[in-house]
Amino acid sequence: MLDRLALLLVVIGAINWGSVGLFQFDIVSWIFGGASSIVSRIIFTLVAIAGLWCISLFFRKRDEVLSHND
C-alpha cells in the first residue's frame, strides 16, 4: 500500500514537473494558491519523500516487490 501511494505521489510530481518544463506552469501551485502556500509546500515535501521511498524499489528483489503489491 505504501509503495503504491509513493508511486502515485511520484507520478503527480512528474506530471507537475513536466508542465513546468513544457509550459512554465506549476499545477500544484496553481491549485493550492502559490508555491509558498503551506499546502503547496506540504505536497512538494510529500512528493520528495515519496521519491526517496521509491529509490528502495531499485534494491528490492522482484519477488519481494510482487508479494507486497498483491
mmJSON file of the N, C-alpha and C atoms, coordinates in Angstrom:
{"data_MODEL":{"atom_site":{
"group_PDB":["ATOM","ATOM","ATOM","ATOM","ATOM","ATOM","ATOM","ATOM","ATOM","ATOM","ATOM","ATOM","ATOM","ATOM","ATOM","ATOM","ATOM","ATOM","ATOM","ATOM","ATOM","ATOM","ATOM","ATOM","ATOM","ATOM","ATOM","ATOM","ATOM","ATOM","ATOM","ATOM","ATOM","ATOM","ATOM","ATOM","ATOM","ATOM","ATOM","ATOM","ATOM","ATOM","ATOM","ATOM","ATOM","ATOM","ATOM","ATOM","ATOM","ATOM","ATOM","ATOM","ATOM","ATOM","ATOM","ATOM","ATOM","ATOM","ATOM","ATOM","ATOM","ATOM","ATOM","ATOM","ATOM","ATOM","ATOM","ATOM","ATOM","ATOM","ATOM","ATOM","ATOM","ATOM","ATOM","ATOM","ATOM","ATOM","ATOM","ATOM","ATOM","ATOM","ATOM","ATOM","ATOM","ATOM","ATOM","ATOM","ATOM","ATOM","ATOM","ATOM","ATOM","ATOM","ATOM","ATOM","ATOM","ATOM","ATOM","ATOM","ATOM","ATOM","ATOM","ATOM","ATOM","ATOM","ATOM","ATOM","ATOM","ATOM","ATOM","ATOM","ATOM","ATOM","ATOM","ATOM","ATOM","ATOM","ATOM","ATOM","ATOM","ATOM","ATOM","ATOM","ATOM","ATOM","ATOM","ATOM","ATOM","ATOM","ATOM","ATOM","ATOM","ATOM","ATOM","ATOM","ATOM","ATOM","ATOM","ATOM","ATOM","ATOM","ATOM","ATOM","ATOM","ATOM","ATOM","ATOM","ATOM","ATOM","ATOM","ATOM","ATOM","ATOM","ATOM","ATOM","ATOM","ATOM","ATOM","ATOM","ATOM","ATOM","ATOM","ATOM","ATOM","ATOM","ATOM","ATOM","ATOM","ATOM","ATOM","ATOM","ATOM","ATOM","ATOM","ATOM","ATOM","ATOM","ATOM","ATOM","ATOM","ATOM","ATOM","ATOM","ATOM","ATOM","ATOM","ATOM","ATOM","ATOM","ATOM","ATOM","ATOM","ATOM","ATOM","ATOM","ATOM","ATOM","ATOM","ATOM","ATOM","ATOM","ATOM","ATOM","ATOM","ATOM","ATOM","ATOM","ATOM","ATOM"],
"id":[1,2,3,4,5,6,7,8,9,10,11,12,13,14,15,16,17,18,19,20,21,22,23,24,25,26,27,28,29,30,31,32,33,34,35,36,37,38,39,40,41,42,43,44,45,46,47,48,49,50,51,52,53,54,55,56,57,58,59,60,61,62,63,64,65,66,67,68,69,70,71,72,73,74,75,76,77,78,79,80,81,82,83,84,85,86,87,88,89,90,91,92,93,94,95,96,97,98,99,100,101,102,103,104,105,106,107,108,109,110,111,112,113,114,115,116,117,118,119,120,121,122,123,124,125,126,127,128,129,130,131,132,133,134,135,136,137,138,139,140,141,142,143,144,145,146,147,148,149,150,151,152,153,154,155,156,157,158,159,160,161,162,163,164,165,166,167,168,169,170,171,172,173,174,175,176,177,178,179,180,181,182,183,184,185,186,187,188,189,190,191,192,193,194,195,196,197,198,199,200,201,202,203,204,205,206,207,208,209,210],
"type_symbol":["N","C","C","N","C","C","N","C","C","N","C","C","N","C","C","N","C","C","N","C","C","N","C","C","N","C","C","N","C","C","N","C","C","N","C","C","N","C","C","N","C","C","N","C","C","N","C","C","N","C","C","N","C","C","N","C","C","N","C","C","N","C","C","N","C","C","N","C","C","N","C","C","N","C","C","N","C","C","N","C","C","N","C","C","N","C","C","N","C","C","N","C","C","N","C","C","N","C","C","N","C","C","N","C","C","N","C","C","N","C","C","N","C","C","N","C","C","N","C","C","N","C","C","N","C","C","N","C","C","N","C","C","N","C","C","N","C","C","N","C","C","N","C","C","N","C","C","N","C","C","N","C","C","N","C","C","N","C","C","N","C","C","N","C","C","N","C","C","N","C","C","N","C","C","N","C","C","N","C","C","N","C","C","N","C","C","N","C","C","N","C","C","N","C","C","N","C","C","N","C","C","N","C","C","N","C","C","N","C","C"],
"label_atom_id":["N","CA","C","N","CA","C","N","CA","C","N","CA","C","N","CA","C","N","CA","C","N","CA","C","N","CA","C","N","CA","C","N","CA","C","N","CA","C","N","CA","C","N","CA","C","N","CA","C","N","CA","C","N","CA","C","N","CA","C","N","CA","C","N","CA","C","N","CA","C","N","CA","C","N","CA","C","N","CA","C","N","CA","C","N","CA","C","N","CA","C","N","CA","C","N","CA","C","N","CA","C","N","CA","C","N","CA","C","N","CA","C","N","CA","C","N","CA","C","N","CA","C","N","CA","C","N","CA","C","N","CA","C","N","CA","C","N","CA","C","N","CA","C","N","CA","C","N","CA","C","N","CA","C","N","CA","C","N","CA","C","N","CA","C","N","CA","C","N","CA","C","N","CA","C","N","CA","C","N","CA","C","N","CA","C","N","CA","C","N","CA","C","N","CA","C","N","CA","C","N","CA","C","N","CA","C","N","CA","C","N","CA","C","N","CA","C","N","CA","C","N","CA","C","N","CA","C","N","CA","C","N","CA","C","N","CA","C","N","CA","C","N","CA","C"],
"label_alt_id":[null,null,null,null,null,null,null,null,null,null,null,null,null,null,null,null,null,null,null,null,null,null,null,null,null,null,null,null,null,null,null,null,null,null,null,null,null,null,null,null,null,null,null,null,null,null,null,null,null,null,null,null,null,null,null,null,null,null,null,null,null,null,null,null,null,null,null,null,null,null,null,null,null,null,null,null,null,null,null,null,null,null,null,null,null,null,null,null,null,null,null,null,null,null,null,null,null,null,null,null,null,null,null,null,null,null,null,null,null,null,null,null,null,null,null,null,null,null,null,null,null,null,null,null,null,null,null,null,null,null,null,null,null,null,null,null,null,null,null,null,null,null,null,null,null,null,null,null,null,null,null,null,null,null,null,null,null,null,null,null,null,null,null,null,null,null,null,null,null,null,null,null,null,null,null,null,null,null,null,null,null,null,null,null,null,null,null,null,null,null,null,null,null,null,null,null,null,null,null,null,null,null,null,null,null,null,null,null,null,null],
"label_comp_id":["MET","MET","MET","LEU","LEU","LEU","ASP","ASP","ASP","ARG","ARG","ARG","LEU","LEU","LEU","ALA","ALA","ALA","LEU","LEU","LEU","LEU","LEU","LEU","LEU","LEU","LEU","VAL","VAL","VAL","VAL","VAL","VAL","ILE","ILE","ILE","GLY","GLY","GLY","ALA","ALA","ALA","ILE","ILE","ILE","ASN","ASN","ASN","TRP","TRP","TRP","GLY","GLY","GLY","SER","SER","SER","VAL","VAL","VAL","GLY","GLY","GLY","LEU","LEU","LEU","PHE","PHE","PHE","GLN","GLN","GLN","PHE","PHE","PHE","ASP","ASP","ASP","ILE","ILE","ILE","VAL","VAL","VAL","SER","SER","SER","TRP","TRP","TRP","ILE","ILE","ILE","PHE","PHE","PHE","GLY","GLY","GLY","GLY","GLY","GLY","ALA","ALA","ALA","SER","SER","SER","SER","SER","SER","ILE","ILE","ILE","VAL","VAL","VAL","SER","SER","SER","ARG","ARG","ARG","ILE","ILE","ILE","ILE","ILE","ILE","PHE","PHE","PHE","THR","THR","THR","LEU","LEU","LEU","VAL","VAL","VAL","ALA","ALA","ALA","ILE","ILE","ILE","ALA","ALA","ALA","GLY","GLY","GLY","LEU","LEU","LEU","TRP","TRP","TRP","CYS","CYS","CYS","ILE","ILE","ILE","SER","SER","SER","LEU","LEU","LEU","PHE","PHE","PHE","PHE","PHE","PHE","ARG","ARG","ARG","LYS","LYS","LYS","ARG","ARG","ARG","ASP","ASP","ASP","GLU","GLU","GLU","VAL","VAL","VAL","LEU","LEU","LEU","SER","SER","SER","HIS","HIS","HIS","ASN","ASN","ASN","ASP","ASP","ASP"],
"label_asym_id":["A","A","A","A","A","A","A","A","A","A","A","A","A","A","A","A","A","A","A","A","A","A","A","A","A","A","A","A","A","A","A","A","A","A","A","A","A","A","A","A","A","A","A","A","A","A","A","A","A","A","A","A","A","A","A","A","A","A","A","A","A","A","A","A","A","A","A","A","A","A","A","A","A","A","A","A","A","A","A","A","A","A","A","A","A","A","A","A","A","A","A","A","A","A","A","A","A","A","A","A","A","A","A","A","A","A","A","A","A","A","A","A","A","A","A","A","A","A","A","A","A","A","A","A","A","A","A","A","A","A","A","A","A","A","A","A","A","A","A","A","A","A","A","A","A","A","A","A","A","A","A","A","A","A","A","A","A","A","A","A","A","A","A","A","A","A","A","A","A","A","A","A","A","A","A","A","A","A","A","A","A","A","A","A","A","A","A","A","A","A","A","A","A","A","A","A","A","A","A","A","A","A","A","A","A","A","A","A","A","A"],
"label_entity_id":["1","1","1","1","1","1","1","1","1","1","1","1","1","1","1","1","1","1","1","1","1","1","1","1","1","1","1","1","1","1","1","1","1","1","1","1","1","1","1","1","1","1","1","1","1","1","1","1","1","1","1","1","1","1","1","1","1","1","1","1","1","1","1","1","1","1","1","1","1","1","1","1","1","1","1","1","1","1","1","1","1","1","1","1","1","1","1","1","1","1","1","1","1","1","1","1","1","1","1","1","1","1","1","1","1","1","1","1","1","1","1","1","1","1","1","1","1","1","1","1","1","1","1","1","1","1","1","1","1","1","1","1","1","1","1","1","1","1","1","1","1","1","1","1","1","1","1","1","1","1","1","1","1","1","1","1","1","1","1","1","1","1","1","1","1","1","1","1","1","1","1","1","1","1","1","1","1","1","1","1","1","1","1","1","1","1","1","1","1","1","1","1","1","1","1","1","1","1","1","1","1","1","1","1","1","1","1","1","1","1"],
"label_seq_id":[1,1,1,2,2,2,3,3,3,4,4,4,5,5,5,6,6,6,7,7,7,8,8,8,9,9,9,10,10,10,11,11,11,12,12,12,13,13,13,14,14,14,15,15,15,16,16,16,17,17,17,18,18,18,19,19,19,20,20,20,21,21,21,22,22,22,23,23,23,24,24,24,25,25,25,26,26,26,27,27,27,28,28,28,29,29,29,30,30,30,31,31,31,32,32,32,33,33,33,34,34,34,35,35,35,36,36,36,37,37,37,38,38,38,39,39,39,40,40,40,41,41,41,42,42,42,43,43,43,44,44,44,45,45,45,46,46,46,47,47,47,48,48,48,49,49,49,50,50,50,51,51,51,52,52,52,53,53,53,54,54,54,55,55,55,56,56,56,57,57,57,58,58,58,59,59,59,60,60,60,61,61,61,62,62,62,63,63,63,64,64,64,65,65,65,66,66,66,67,67,67,68,68,68,69,69,69,70,70,70],
"pdbx_PDB_ins_code":[null,null,null,null,null,null,null,null,null,null,null,null,null,null,null,null,null,null,null,null,null,null,null,null,null,null,null,null,null,null,null,null,null,null,null,null,null,null,null,null,null,null,null,null,null,null,null,null,null,null,null,null,null,null,null,null,null,null,null,null,null,null,null,null,null,null,null,null,null,null,null,null,null,null,null,null,null,null,null,null,null,null,null,null,null,null,null,null,null,null,null,null,null,null,null,null,null,null,null,null,null,null,null,null,null,null,null,null,null,null,null,null,null,null,null,null,null,null,null,null,null,null,null,null,null,null,null,null,null,null,null,null,null,null,null,null,null,null,null,null,null,null,null,null,null,null,null,null,null,null,null,null,null,null,null,null,null,null,null,null,null,null,null,null,null,null,null,null,null,null,null,null,null,null,null,null,null,null,null,null,null,null,null,null,null,null,null,null,null,null,null,null,null,null,null,null,null,null,null,null,null,null,null,null,null,null,null,null,null,null],
"Cartn_x":[0.83,0.0,0.877,1.905,2.792,3.544,3.924,4.606,3.711,2.45,1.518,1.261,1.133,0.938,2.163,3.337,4.569,4.661,4.32,4.364,3.366,2.179,1.184,1.712,2.337,2.888,4.035,4.837,5.927,5.36,4.295,3.658,3.085,2.453,1.939,3.088,4.201,5.359,5.912,5.921,6.43,5.531,4.23,3.308,3.482,3.633,3.822,5.114,6.221,7.485,7.423,6.686,6.503,5.775,4.761,4.036,4.896,5.761,6.683,7.675,8.215,9.203,8.631,7.441,6.864,6.119,5.412,4.514,4.819,5.847,6.167,4.945,4.243,3.018,3.081,3.061,3.126,1.705,1.274,-0.107,-0.388,0.518,0.306,0.17,1.041,0.962,-0.319,-0.723,-1.947,-3.172,-3.217,-4.368,-4.409,-3.246,-3.215,-2.747,-2.742,-2.54,-1.11,-0.253,1.114,2.124,3.351,4.42,4.785,4.525,4.9,3.756,2.582,1.49,1.848,1.33,1.677,1.222,0.062,-0.429,0.483,0.886,1.805,3.121,3.633,4.906,4.792,3.648,3.428,3.396,2.692,2.617,3.995,4.741,6.09,6.959,6.828,7.598,7.187,5.879,5.407,5.88,5.884,6.373,7.867,8.626,10.058,10.294,9.548,9.679,9.29,8.226,7.802,8.884,9.536,10.628,11.766,12.097,13.139,12.712,11.451,10.931,11.037,10.722,10.737,12.147,13.16,14.533,14.706,14.01,14.129,13.625,12.758,12.256,13.38,14.406,15.535,16.32,16.288,17.122,16.359,15.092,14.3,14.336,14.229,14.133,12.764,12.692,11.439,10.326,10.598,9.578,9.044,9.926,9.519,8.584,8.876,8.028,6.676,6.636,5.372,4.523,5.135,4.36,3.804,4.476,3.988,2.815,2.768,1.713,0.47,0.513,-0.67,-1.636],
"Cartn_y":[-1.198,0.0,1.266,1.26,2.421,2.624,1.513,1.617,2.276,1.904,2.474,3.948,4.314,5.718,6.538,6.004,6.697,6.839,5.78,5.84,6.858,6.926,7.915,9.333,9.6,10.923,11.248,10.257,10.48,10.804,10.136,10.42,11.837,12.235,13.607,14.605,14.32,15.191,15.239,14.094,14.051,14.852,14.722,15.496,16.983,17.348,18.758,19.303,18.547,19.0,19.043,18.118,18.153,19.409,19.789,21.014,22.254,22.215,23.337,23.415,22.272,22.255,22.619,22.133,22.363,23.693,24.054,25.209,26.323,26.125,27.056,27.298,26.207,26.279,25.245,25.683,24.815,24.481,23.27,22.861,22.872,22.322,22.249,23.649,24.541,25.917,26.602,26.341,26.937,26.455,25.163,24.612,25.096,25.176,25.437,26.831,27.766,29.161,29.658,29.147,29.652,28.69,28.823,27.913,28.085,29.249,29.472,29.183,28.774,28.435,27.169,27.048,25.919,24.599,24.577,23.338,22.902,23.84,23.514,22.987,23.614,23.176,21.788,21.481,20.138,19.112,19.422,18.498,18.305,19.391,19.265,18.384,18.536,17.734,16.273,16.008,14.627,13.962,14.708,14.169,13.843,14.699,14.448,13.204,13.058,11.875,10.624,10.726,9.581,9.194,10.186,9.893,9.161,9.596,8.905,7.485,7.305,5.972,5.059,5.602,4.8,4.361,5.019,4.564,3.141,2.814,1.476,0.397,0.751,-0.241,-0.797,-0.003,-0.464,-1.575,-1.615,-2.536,-3.734,-3.837,-4.979,-6.076,-7.293,-8.416,-8.38,-8.827,-8.783,-9.538,-10.705,-11.476,-10.732,-10.028,-9.275,-8.14,-7.448,-6.343,-6.883,-7.991,-8.561,-9.042,-9.651,-10.156,-9.018,-7.88,-6.749,-6.075,-6.13,-5.448,-6.293,-7.554,-8.423,-8.274],
"Cartn_z":[0.0,0.0,0.0,0.836,0.911,-0.401,-1.048,-2.335,-3.383,-3.408,-4.388,-4.118,-2.858,-2.503,-2.907,-2.63,-3.008,-4.525,-5.239,-6.692,-7.23,-6.654,-7.062,-6.868,-5.733,-5.478,-6.439,-6.767,-7.721,-9.11,-9.495,-10.783,-10.788,-9.697,-9.589,-9.734,-9.08,-9.19,-10.604,-11.271,-12.647,-13.588,-13.418,-14.243,-13.977,-12.715,-12.374,-12.985,-12.843,-13.425,-14.944,-15.543,-16.988,-17.435,-16.675,-17.031,-16.809,-15.81,-15.598,-16.752,-17.146,-18.214,-19.578,-19.866,-21.186,-21.301,-20.238,-20.328,-19.317,-18.495,-17.414,-16.523,-16.219,-15.423,-14.316,-13.072,-11.899,-11.455,-11.747,-11.457,-9.965,-9.162,-7.716,-7.121,-7.514,-7.003,-7.456,-8.677,-9.197,-8.414,-8.118,-7.396,-5.954,-5.314,-3.873,-3.492,-4.431,-4.07,-4.038,-4.883,-4.952,-4.374,-4.841,-4.422,-2.959,-2.396,-0.999,-0.029,-0.532,0.382,1.147,2.333,3.196,2.589,1.929,1.334,0.176,-0.66,-1.757,-1.219,-0.198,0.386,0.988,1.603,2.155,1.027,-0.053,-1.183,-1.807,-2.001,-2.547,-1.648,-0.342,0.61,0.551,0.464,0.375,-0.919,-2.007,-3.279,-3.168,-2.516,-2.329,-1.474,-0.4,0.462,-0.306,-1.118,-1.926,-2.929,-3.516,-4.437,-3.748,-2.556,-1.787,-1.441,-1.094,-0.784,-2.011,-3.186,-4.411,-4.799,-4.288,-4.527,-3.994,-2.9,-2.315,-3.257,-4.213,-5.166,-6.038,-6.278,-7.081,-6.394,-5.082,-4.321,-3.78,-4.099,-3.65,-4.701,-4.219,-5.142,-5.801,-7.03,-7.789,-7.073,-6.523,-5.819,-4.612,-3.918,-2.744,-3.128,-4.202,-4.664,-5.086,-5.812,-6.27,-5.106,-4.097,-2.966,-2.117,-2.06,-1.3,-1.99,-3.311,-4.056,-4.248,-3.926,-4.083,-2.945],
"occupancy":[1.0,1.0,1.0,1.0,1.0,1.0,1.0,1.0,1.0,1.0,1.0,1.0,1.0,1.0,1.0,1.0,1.0,1.0,1.0,1.0,1.0,1.0,1.0,1.0,1.0,1.0,1.0,1.0,1.0,1.0,1.0,1.0,1.0,1.0,1.0,1.0,1.0,1.0,1.0,1.0,1.0,1.0,1.0,1.0,1.0,1.0,1.0,1.0,1.0,1.0,1.0,1.0,1.0,1.0,1.0,1.0,1.0,1.0,1.0,1.0,1.0,1.0,1.0,1.0,1.0,1.0,1.0,1.0,1.0,1.0,1.0,1.0,1.0,1.0,1.0,1.0,1.0,1.0,1.0,1.0,1.0,1.0,1.0,1.0,1.0,1.0,1.0,1.0,1.0,1.0,1.0,1.0,1.0,1.0,1.0,1.0,1.0,1.0,1.0,1.0,1.0,1.0,1.0,1.0,1.0,1.0,1.0,1.0,1.0,1.0,1.0,1.0,1.0,1.0,1.0,1.0,1.0,1.0,1.0,1.0,1.0,1.0,1.0,1.0,1.0,1.0,1.0,1.0,1.0,1.0,1.0,1.0,1.0,1.0,1.0,1.0,1.0,1.0,1.0,1.0,1.0,1.0,1.0,1.0,1.0,1.0,1.0,1.0,1.0,1.0,1.0,1.0,1.0,1.0,1.0,1.0,1.0,1.0,1.0,1.0,1.0,1.0,1.0,1.0,1.0,1.0,1.0,1.0,1.0,1.0,1.0,1.0,1.0,1.0,1.0,1.0,1.0,1.0,1.0,1.0,1.0,1.0,1.0,1.0,1.0,1.0,1.0,1.0,1.0,1.0,1.0,1.0,1.0,1.0,1.0,1.0,1.0,1.0,1.0,1.0,1.0,1.0,1.0,1.0,1.0,1.0,1.0,1.0,1.0,1.0],
"B_iso_or_equiv":[0.0,0.0,0.0,0.0,0.0,0.0,0.0,0.0,0.0,0.0,0.0,0.0,0.0,0.0,0.0,0.0,0.0,0.0,0.0,0.0,0.0,0.0,0.0,0.0,0.0,0.0,0.0,0.0,0.0,0.0,0.0,0.0,0.0,0.0,0.0,0.0,0.0,0.0,0.0,0.0,0.0,0.0,0.0,0.0,0.0,0.0,0.0,0.0,0.0,0.0,0.0,0.0,0.0,0.0,0.0,0.0,0.0,0.0,0.0,0.0,0.0,0.0,0.0,0.0,0.0,0.0,0.0,0.0,0.0,0.0,0.0,0.0,0.0,0.0,0.0,0.0,0.0,0.0,0.0,0.0,0.0,0.0,0.0,0.0,0.0,0.0,0.0,0.0,0.0,0.0,0.0,0.0,0.0,0.0,0.0,0.0,0.0,0.0,0.0,0.0,0.0,0.0,0.0,0.0,0.0,0.0,0.0,0.0,0.0,0.0,0.0,0.0,0.0,0.0,0.0,0.0,0.0,0.0,0.0,0.0,0.0,0.0,0.0,0.0,0.0,0.0,0.0,0.0,0.0,0.0,0.0,0.0,0.0,0.0,0.0,0.0,0.0,0.0,0.0,0.0,0.0,0.0,0.0,0.0,0.0,0.0,0.0,0.0,0.0,0.0,0.0,0.0,0.0,0.0,0.0,0.0,0.0,0.0,0.0,0.0,0.0,0.0,0.0,0.0,0.0,0.0,0.0,0.0,0.0,0.0,0.0,0.0,0.0,0.0,0.0,0.0,0.0,0.0,0.0,0.0,0.0,0.0,0.0,0.0,0.0,0.0,0.0,0.0,0.0,0.0,0.0,0.0,0.0,0.0,0.0,0.0,0.0,0.0,0.0,0.0,0.0,0.0,0.0,0.0,0.0,0.0,0.0,0.0,0.0,0.0],
"pdbx_formal_charge":[null,null,null,null,null,null,null,null,null,null,null,null,null,null,null,null,null,null,null,null,null,null,null,null,null,null,null,null,null,null,null,null,null,null,null,null,null,null,null,null,null,null,null,null,null,null,null,null,null,null,null,null,null,null,null,null,null,null,null,null,null,null,null,null,null,null,null,null,null,null,null,null,null,null,null,null,null,null,null,null,null,null,null,null,null,null,null,null,null,null,null,null,null,null,null,null,null,null,null,null,null,null,null,null,null,null,null,null,null,null,null,null,null,null,null,null,null,null,null,null,null,null,null,null,null,null,null,null,null,null,null,null,null,null,null,null,null,null,null,null,null,null,null,null,null,null,null,null,null,null,null,null,null,null,null,null,null,null,null,null,null,null,null,null,null,null,null,null,null,null,null,null,null,null,null,null,null,null,null,null,null,null,null,null,null,null,null,null,null,null,null,null,null,null,null,null,null,null,null,null,null,null,null,null,null,null,null,null,null,null],
"auth_seq_id":[1,1,1,2,2,2,3,3,3,4,4,4,5,5,5,6,6,6,7,7,7,8,8,8,9,9,9,10,10,10,11,11,11,12,12,12,13,13,13,14,14,14,15,15,15,16,16,16,17,17,17,18,18,18,19,19,19,20,20,20,21,21,21,22,22,22,23,23,23,24,24,24,25,25,25,26,26,26,27,27,27,28,28,28,29,29,29,30,30,30,31,31,31,32,32,32,33,33,33,34,34,34,35,35,35,36,36,36,37,37,37,38,38,38,39,39,39,40,40,40,41,41,41,42,42,42,43,43,43,44,44,44,45,45,45,46,46,46,47,47,47,48,48,48,49,49,49,50,50,50,51,51,51,52,52,52,53,53,53,54,54,54,55,55,55,56,56,56,57,57,57,58,58,58,59,59,59,60,60,60,61,61,61,62,62,62,63,63,63,64,64,64,65,65,65,66,66,66,67,67,67,68,68,68,69,69,69,70,70,70],
"auth_comp_id":["MET","MET","MET","LEU","LEU","LEU","ASP","ASP","ASP","ARG","ARG","ARG","LEU","LEU","LEU","ALA","ALA","ALA","LEU","LEU","LEU","LEU","LEU","LEU","LEU","LEU","LEU","VAL","VAL","VAL","VAL","VAL","VAL","ILE","ILE","ILE","GLY","GLY","GLY","ALA","ALA","ALA","ILE","ILE","ILE","ASN","ASN","ASN","TRP","TRP","TRP","GLY","GLY","GLY","SER","SER","SER","VAL","VAL","VAL","GLY","GLY","GLY","LEU","LEU","LEU","PHE","PHE","PHE","GLN","GLN","GLN","PHE","PHE","PHE","ASP","ASP","ASP","ILE","ILE","ILE","VAL","VAL","VAL","SER","SER","SER","TRP","TRP","TRP","ILE","ILE","ILE","PHE","PHE","PHE","GLY","GLY","GLY","GLY","GLY","GLY","ALA","ALA","ALA","SER","SER","SER","SER","SER","SER","ILE","ILE","ILE","VAL","VAL","VAL","SER","SER","SER","ARG","ARG","ARG","ILE","ILE","ILE","ILE","ILE","ILE","PHE","PHE","PHE","THR","THR","THR","LEU","LEU","LEU","VAL","VAL","VAL","ALA","ALA","ALA","ILE","ILE","ILE","ALA","ALA","ALA","GLY","GLY","GLY","LEU","LEU","LEU","TRP","TRP","TRP","CYS","CYS","CYS","ILE","ILE","ILE","SER","SER","SER","LEU","LEU","LEU","PHE","PHE","PHE","PHE","PHE","PHE","ARG","ARG","ARG","LYS","LYS","LYS","ARG","ARG","ARG","ASP","ASP","ASP","GLU","GLU","GLU","VAL","VAL","VAL","LEU","LEU","LEU","SER","SER","SER","HIS","HIS","HIS","ASN","ASN","ASN","ASP","ASP","ASP"],
"auth_asym_id":["A","A","A","A","A","A","A","A","A","A","A","A","A","A","A","A","A","A","A","A","A","A","A","A","A","A","A","A","A","A","A","A","A","A","A","A","A","A","A","A","A","A","A","A","A","A","A","A","A","A","A","A","A","A","A","A","A","A","A","A","A","A","A","A","A","A","A","A","A","A","A","A","A","A","A","A","A","A","A","A","A","A","A","A","A","A","A","A","A","A","A","A","A","A","A","A","A","A","A","A","A","A","A","A","A","A","A","A","A","A","A","A","A","A","A","A","A","A","A","A","A","A","A","A","A","A","A","A","A","A","A","A","A","A","A","A","A","A","A","A","A","A","A","A","A","A","A","A","A","A","A","A","A","A","A","A","A","A","A","A","A","A","A","A","A","A","A","A","A","A","A","A","A","A","A","A","A","A","A","A","A","A","A","A","A","A","A","A","A","A","A","A","A","A","A","A","A","A","A","A","A","A","A","A","A","A","A","A","A","A"],
"auth_atom_id":["N","CA","C","N","CA","C","N","CA","C","N","CA","C","N","CA","C","N","CA","C","N","CA","C","N","CA","C","N","CA","C","N","CA","C","N","CA","C","N","CA","C","N","CA","C","N","CA","C","N","CA","C","N","CA","C","N","CA","C","N","CA","C","N","CA","C","N","CA","C","N","CA","C","N","CA","C","N","CA","C","N","CA","C","N","CA","C","N","CA","C","N","CA","C","N","CA","C","N","CA","C","N","CA","C","N","CA","C","N","CA","C","N","CA","C","N","CA","C","N","CA","C","N","CA","C","N","CA","C","N","CA","C","N","CA","C","N","CA","C","N","CA","C","N","CA","C","N","CA","C","N","CA","C","N","CA","C","N","CA","C","N","CA","C","N","CA","C","N","CA","C","N","CA","C","N","CA","C","N","CA","C","N","CA","C","N","CA","C","N","CA","C","N","CA","C","N","CA","C","N","CA","C","N","CA","C","N","CA","C","N","CA","C","N","CA","C","N","CA","C","N","CA","C","N","CA","C","N","CA","C","N","CA","C","N","CA","C","N","CA","C","N","CA","C"],
"pdbx_PDB_model_num":[1,1,1,1,1,1,1,1,1,1,1,1,1,1,1,1,1,1,1,1,1,1,1,1,1,1,1,1,1,1,1,1,1,1,1,1,1,1,1,1,1,1,1,1,1,1,1,1,1,1,1,1,1,1,1,1,1,1,1,1,1,1,1,1,1,1,1,1,1,1,1,1,1,1,1,1,1,1,1,1,1,1,1,1,1,1,1,1,1,1,1,1,1,1,1,1,1,1,1,1,1,1,1,1,1,1,1,1,1,1,1,1,1,1,1,1,1,1,1,1,1,1,1,1,1,1,1,1,1,1,1,1,1,1,1,1,1,1,1,1,1,1,1,1,1,1,1,1,1,1,1,1,1,1,1,1,1,1,1,1,1,1,1,1,1,1,1,1,1,1,1,1,1,1,1,1,1,1,1,1,1,1,1,1,1,1,1,1,1,1,1,1,1,1,1,1,1,1,1,1,1,1,1,1,1,1,1,1,1,1]
}}}
